Each structure stands twice: as structure tokens, then as C-alpha cells.
Amino acid sequence: MRDVAAEPFVYEFSRLLPPRCEIASGQTLRVESEDALTGQIRHPGDRRDKSAVPYSNPVAGPIVVAGAMPGHQLAVTIHSIEPRDGQCATYTGSPKQLTEWLGSDVPHGAHVCPIRDGEILWKDKVRIPYAPMLGCIGTAPDWGTPSTGPAGPHGGNLDLVEVCPGSTIFLPVTVPGGFLYLGDAHAAMGHGELSATGLEMAAWSTITVDLVTSPKVSGVRVANPDFLMCVATHGSTERAIAEAYARLILWLEAEFQWNRWDAYDLLTHVGQISVGYYGSGTVGARVDRRYVSDPPGGPSVTR
């Protein structure tokens, strides 16, 4: 198994950087990533200092996949996400939109949280179950160079808890090789990532990357043994919800033989949404697999 180092740190999804490694489809890697705070909060008394490190969310990469061409997809299966240092860190940050109600005199809130026996020792007697996920995963787009701050059709800073061990993330390829990046591991995270800072940790992520040459799809998909999810990102969360559900309906139609209007009806009753950082308008629309294995009424027919 090949290892990919965290350094040199990268804060963008760029097609212009030299590859960190080149792999064949089906290869398994162990990828190291620094935490989203670039290691600034390691010990009691440490503070996040954006004057020294203005950027957040360093990612490892690019990882180039042989034979990947525009129109293909990379299927990235996450096997495990392990804390590199046995701890994670967080800070209060800025309440941003919440200042209307909470005020802006916010304490730094910086503290380090040990990870032991499947639990995060958050503060005092509060324990949080260790539930790791990757905040950032994506490919390089063929135009522009997005930072690791936002999300988009290429992936990016999704901050969705479903990007976790057991899930396969389908990412669009728009440049030869794909140029895959990942990082921003969290030991756990609530929906919406309210303070824009999760339980950030340096990590080793074990992944397998497969090349999918089937017809091009729009945006990011997540497949898990328990559910299917489509992702959309907009400034408006309302529009992101609508587009994510629409993409999920079209996926059920194209690959699971569902009539799109039956799927639309079904998701009204059993669909769920997952929200990334609340300020970015990233939404995943999901459905449990148990509902979609046997479509009603036979093959899909567009009405």
C-alpha cells in the first residue's frame, strides 16, 4: 500500500500542480492530512492565528489516476480514518450570522480534545462518540482554481457527515488524471458545522480509488451500504435541497429502474437531507437503500 504525505500543504483544487503520486484504478492508498487549522492548536494555550496561516483546510494531493479522462468519475471508497496524533482540536471562531442574537464578543474557545477508546473527551465530563469524516474531498475543475473553502460540482469543502468510512464518493473528472485531493478530517461533526470549526484532526485515511467510465453525471454522489445520496451546493440552501433531490431522483431512474414520478413521490415520504457548513449552502439528499431495491410498476417510464 502506498502512502501519500500531508506536506507540502495545498489549499486549492488545482489542475496545475505536479502530481503527488500516480496510481492505477483499483489501487489502495493511505493518505496523511493535516488538520484544518494547519496544526496551530496542538497544546493547551495554543490559538488559531490567521495572520500567520490565513488559509484553512490543507488537503493532500493531487493524486492522478491513470486513464482518467473528462466525462469519467473517480469512485473513492473510504475504508478508515484514523487520528494521526490521538487528539483533535477546536475553537469557537466567529458566530458570523448568529451575532444578531448572540453578540460578537465571543471567547476564543480553543482547546485540545484527546481521543480514547472510541470517544472524544470534549470538555469536563462530556464525551462525544468518535465518528470520523472528511470535510474536503474533490477533483480539480477544468476552469478556475477553487480554494478549499467552498464546495461545488467538483466536491471541495463538503462538510457532510456521510463522507465517512463505509461510503464511496463519486467525483466528476474534468481534466486528464482527475487530480484528486482530500483532507480536513473531523473526529466528529454536527450537521451544519455551526462555528465553521469541527473537531479537527490530523489523520491517516485509507482509501481505494476506482475509475468509472460510465456516462457522465452531474455533481457529487455518495453510495453507502445503507443509503444513496446526491449533493448540491448553492448560495441558497432552499435551491440546493431541490437540486440535490432532483439529482437523486434521476439517479434512481437511470440506474435503479424507477419511474421518476414514483421516485419523486417516495422521497416526499422517506427522503432525508444532510447539511454541510450552514454558510455554504451544501446539502445532501439521501434515501435508504431498503426503499429502492424493488421499484414499483416495473421499468421506468417517463410520463
Phi, psi and omega in degrees: 000134180273146174255143174242122184282156179290325183261152000289145183292141179233137182238030180204162177256086191250139173273358188261351181276151177292143181300139173284324173201158177241133185228164172265157176303138179091000182278144178257137184230156168246117188248124176271140175221141174282162180287168185296341181267010182052037173073016184284338178245094182247329188226159175306135182096346177290152180226152171286123183237097182285346175289331178271319179229091187287339186263161177235163172067059173296140180240155176266139180143186005279146172257122184256134183252123182300131176087353180288127182227158178309135184100342175277180173228152167257127176258108185255108179268125180265116180271319181202154172227111185247138176295130179289324188245006180073020182202168173221171183217155178208167172207164187288330180066221180237136180289351175047244184300337183284352182298336177304327183251327187262343187086170185252002180274071187264135176289161182295323176066011184290128172202157181259139184238113175296150175244117184218133172051043176077015179227152175257121179276088190289302180192141179052237183260008182276125177243136179243132178300137176291116182221077190290151175206164176257124176287322185242128169203135182182172176248168180276130175286163182274359178214132182078172181222089181291146176281179177274014177277306183269176170244168180188192181299338180279352189107240177095217184276074185289319181053046177250131185294343180284350177276076195217171176305135183100343181261151171247125182259123179262120185239139181288145173256123179239353176227151179305131181094340178084314180057076182271138175227151173204157179167204180058049180289142175240141174287333174191162178200139173276158177298131179095345180038068195305316183268006183068012176224114176276194172276085193283135180215146166289141190214162164247120179249126176262122185226156167241134182247120177245143177269127179247121185255010180292173185307147182301140175238162180267133171074197187256139175236152175232125176245133182224153177305337183258338186205167170239145182216142169241147187242141173220151181227127176214164171298330178260119177297326179302314180290324178298319178299313181298315182291319180299316178295320179298318178296322179294319177300315180293328176294315179298324178292314188286324189243348182237012174061030176273141165293132187299327182281331170294319179296318177301316179295313181302313184293336174301330187258330187233357180293154178227157175238150174235139186243129171282201179309126190297338181278354185254348179070034178262127184225138169250130174257129188226157176219139177295139182299332183299339180275341192250359185291329181236092181294142178286146170076014176081201186301157181293138174228124178283124180265000000 
